[in-house]
């Protein structure tokens, strides 16, 4: 299938999965289109994606960060991620790499593929069939429960007491979570800091 026949996607955000306990839903959106695709992923992969979306820099590289550094070191580029099949509730993906002379296609879990793609700023594609079979259309943007655009808010279940913290207190708490490598909590706090800063700038 040629690229022109593929549907380009973007990462819209993350939210807790309503289907599977302890899992998350990675929301992929059709570029210049109304469809959204929910992909159920595990907590470690969600954590890896979340800290990158929120711009958190861990003290030591995570697996996906290490993979990105490895490809850069050897002059390898991720050309694209292609979600090519959906079967029995599972999305199947492949990664296309190039070293400038040859291309190699590798099979991958979709969650890992997306985590690498957002780090390398590589395009993500799927088929029209998968889009219409697994996707949904929002009635309006206001119904979207997650975020990716910089002016939107990330969907977090922050504790009410934390929401009342000052930005300085939140930043101190954020540093502690990063130091302990508690990246899931760090991502939530970073999102809350961003929300408060956006509100302050709007006044």
Secondary structure, 3 states (H helix, E strand, C coil): CCHHHCEEEEEEEEEECCCCCCCEEEEEEECCCCEEEEEEECHHHHHHHHHHHCCCCCCCCCHHHHHHHHHHHCCCEEEEEEEEEEECCEEEEEEEEECCCCEEEEEEEHHHHHHHHHHHCCEEEECHHHHHHHEEECCCHHHCCCCCCCCCCCCCCCCHHHHCCCHHHHHHHHHHHHHCCCHHHHHHHHHHHHHHHHHHHHC
